[in-house]
Amino acid sequence: MIIETTSRENTARMSMAGELTIYTVAASKAKLAAVMNNASDIEIDLSGVTEMDTAGLQWMLIAKRHPGKRLRFVNHPPAVLRLLDLANLGGVLGDPLIISATEH
């Protein structure tokens, strides 16, 4: 998992690339904790996520539950959309999922 972060004042953006699985979630948790210590408005770009399992889904749910933080997931790739659909958690995460009319 490659995680890049940029921040300005109280806003941070994380871009994730690679697998968000049981093998990579620990590093992702540590990076998110560091970002949350310095920002209250956080955007996580998932466009580079190639594979996600239930550990990644759990990481997303935990990330959303931090009081006093505004956290958004954006650019959901097919790997993430499939798991959100399977678990019926698209609404729970509270982020708009924009699906192209050409996707099935």
C-alpha positions as CSV (number, residue, x, y, z in Angstrom):
1,M,0.0,0.0,0.0
2,I,1.3,3.4,-1.0
3,I,-0.1,6.3,0.9
4,E,0.6,9.9,-0.1
5,T,-0.6,12.8,2.1
6,T,-0.8,16.5,1.6
7,S,-2.0,19.0,4.1
8,R,-2.8,22.6,4.5
9,E,-4.0,24.2,7.8
10,N,-6.7,21.9,9.2
11,T,-7.3,20.1,5.9
12,A,-5.5,16.9,4.7
13,R,-5.8,14.6,1.7
14,M,-4.7,11.0,1.6
15,S,-4.2,9.2,-1.7
16,M,-4.1,5.4,-1.5
17,A,-2.7,3.0,-4.0
18,G,-2.4,-0.8,-3.9
19,E,-4.2,-3.3,-1.7
20,L,-6.2,-2.4,1.4
21,T,-6.2,-5.8,3.0
22,I,-5.4,-7.5,6.2
23,Y,-1.7,-7.4,5.2
24,T,-1.7,-3.6,4.7
25,V,-4.3,-2.2,7.1
26,A,-1.9,-1.8,10.1
27,A,0.3,0.6,8.1
28,S,-2.8,2.4,6.9
29,K,-4.2,2.8,10.4
30,A,-0.9,4.4,11.6
31,K,-0.8,6.8,8.7
32,L,-4.4,7.8,9.2
33,A,-3.8,8.4,12.9
34,A,-0.9,10.7,12.1
35,V,-3.1,12.7,9.7
36,M,-6.0,12.9,12.1
37,N,-3.7,14.4,14.8
38,N,-3.0,17.4,12.5
39,A,-6.3,17.9,10.6
40,S,-10.0,18.0,11.2
41,D,-11.1,17.9,7.6
42,I,-9.8,14.8,5.8
43,E,-10.4,13.5,2.3
44,I,-9.2,10.0,1.4
45,D,-8.9,9.3,-2.3
46,L,-9.4,5.6,-2.9
47,S,-8.9,5.6,-6.7
48,G,-5.7,3.7,-6.6
49,V,-7.0,0.8,-4.4
50,T,-6.8,-2.4,-6.4
51,E,-8.0,-4.9,-3.9
52,M,-9.9,-4.6,-0.6
53,D,-11.1,-7.2,1.9
54,T,-13.1,-7.0,5.1
55,A,-10.1,-5.7,7.0
56,G,-10.1,-2.7,4.6
57,L,-13.8,-2.3,5.1
58,Q,-13.4,-2.3,8.9
59,W,-10.6,0.3,8.5
60,M,-13.1,2.6,6.6
61,L,-15.8,2.2,9.2
62,I,-13.4,2.9,12.1
63,A,-12.0,6.0,10.3
64,K,-15.5,7.4,9.9
65,R,-16.3,7.2,13.6
66,H,-13.8,9.7,15.0
67,P,-15.8,12.5,16.7
68,G,-14.8,16.1,15.7
69,K,-13.4,15.0,12.4
70,R,-14.9,15.4,8.9
71,L,-13.7,12.5,6.9
72,R,-14.8,11.7,3.3
73,F,-13.9,8.9,1.0
74,V,-13.8,9.8,-2.7
75,N,-13.1,8.2,-6.1
76,H,-14.3,4.7,-5.1
77,P,-12.7,2.1,-7.6
78,P,-14.6,-1.1,-8.6
79,A,-12.8,-3.2,-5.9
80,V,-14.2,-0.9,-3.2
81,L,-17.6,-0.5,-4.7
82,R,-18.1,-4.3,-5.0
83,L,-17.3,-4.8,-1.3
84,L,-19.5,-1.9,-0.2
85,D,-22.4,-3.3,-2.3
86,L,-21.9,-6.8,-0.9
87,A,-21.9,-5.6,2.7
88,N,-24.7,-3.0,2.0
89,L,-22.6,-0.3,3.7
90,G,-22.6,2.5,1.0
91,G,-25.1,4.5,3.0
92,V,-23.5,3.8,6.4
93,L,-20.2,5.4,5.3
94,G,-22.2,8.5,4.3
95,D,-20.2,9.4,1.2
96,P,-21.7,10.0,-2.2
97,L,-20.9,7.2,-4.6
98,I,-20.9,8.4,-8.1
99,I,-21.2,5.5,-10.6
100,S,-20.7,6.1,-14.3
101,A,-23.7,5.3,-16.5
102,T,-21.4,3.0,-18.5
103,E,-20.5,0.8,-15.4
104,H,-22.6,-2.3,-14.8
